[in-house]
C-alpha cells in the first residue's frame, strides 16, 4: 500500500505518527494472522513517526508531501464483506481505500 500525506505549513516541524491498518466493514481493526501474534492484535502494516522540516523557502499556507509504502504480508481476509485500508495520522483516520470481497 502506498500513501501520500499532505502536511500543512502549521503542522511542519512537529512529530507525528503514521499508521496503516486493515479494517472490516464495521471499521474494526482485524486481528493479526501471523503465527505467534497475541490474539486480537490489530494488523498494522506500518506504524512510524515522522517530522517534516520547514525549509526557508516554504511560505505560510504552503504544504509538504510525505510518501510512504508498506506491505500487508500474511493478511487473511476472513469472509465476503466490505474491507478497507485506513491511513491514520496521530490516531485519527484521514483516508481509506475500500474494497468488497465476493464469492
PyMOL commands that set and color helices and strands:
alter all, ss='L'
color gray80, all
select helices_A, chain A and resi 9-11
alter helices_A, ss='H'
color red, helices_A
select strands_A, chain A and resi 2-8+16-23+44-50+63-69+81-89+92-101
alter strands_A, ss='S'
color yellow, strands_A
deselect
rebuild
show_as cartoon
